[in-house]
Amino acid sequence: MNNSKFTCLVIIFLFTISFAQAQNNDTNQRLEAAHLMPRQIFVGDTAVLIVPLPAVSSNIPDIVITPGQDNMPFCPNIDFHRIVLEQRVTGSRLLIEFTPFAAGTLELPVIEIGDENFAELTITVNSVIDEKASPHLSGPASALIMPGTALLLYGSLTAIIVFLLLVFLFLVKGKTILKIIMEKWRLFRLFKSIRKMEKFLHEEILRGSDKRIIVDKLSEEFRSFLSYLSGINCRVMTSSEFKSFPVLITIPDNTQETENSAKLQRFAAAEPPFLSGFFRSCDTMRFSGDDISSKDLLGLLEDVKTFVDLLENQKKNEQKEKQN
């Protein structure tokens, strides 16, 4: 009796060992048959691990685990997207969608899905960095070969350099240059205004307008011109006071005997001075009560035109000398 019990225990023990070994062999076969899609993956790639399973007697609906469910496995180096257990009569399989964030051989945590547990699943993740080689800085980037790149780069650099030079020049001589420009502009407007007045009055004389009004306008505008030019209020000066008026037109030392030198003698060195005699003539025409001839008026306009021409040329020469 005792021998029979002992024999039964030995048979049960051997059967248990055989069953466990069979299960272990089946597990090892499943692990060896597991494969990745794609076959080779790198850090950051999304892949699927496919584990083949035995067929079942009847088709069973798929079991799906998604992020947020309690049985979703966790691994610090792996981000699991979805786990699907397919059970078919033609063959079952386990699908694990994931993204690895570390290189090397990684072991997946135990996966509990349905009534089964899957452990000891591993994946091999490659790295684009060659770990065998020592780290070093990469070489310089190749030159741009896009058409027009060189023109754009060097043109921009040249424009920046020119701009900086202009800024530096303005800081050094900006006030002087600006002052010269403003003085030129002021004289340009002043001479343009008096020439415009002279042409207008010339046309009024030819039309036969009131000559006393023309004389008044000529005297007033010419006095304003001299006031802006000299900085002295010429509007309230009498004709005799113009004898002491500052000399505006000077005679250069190297002046030769020409028609231009004769004009200079008349407008710069005559006795009495030109301005005093001019305004005396204007006052005589305005207040004498006699008729004013067009010839006399045209003569006054011609004197103003000649005086302005000589004065403008002198101002231009003075500005050139200052620049030199």
PyMOL commands that set and color helices and strands:
alter all, ss='L'
color gray80, all
select helices_A, chain A and resi 2-33+149-207+211-230+240-244+259-269+274-287+294-323
alter helices_A, ss='H'
color red, helices_A
select strands_A, chain A and resi 35-37+47-53+60-65+78-87+92-100+104-107+111-113+116-118+122-125
alter strands_A, ss='S'
color yellow, strands_A
deselect
rebuild
show_as cartoon
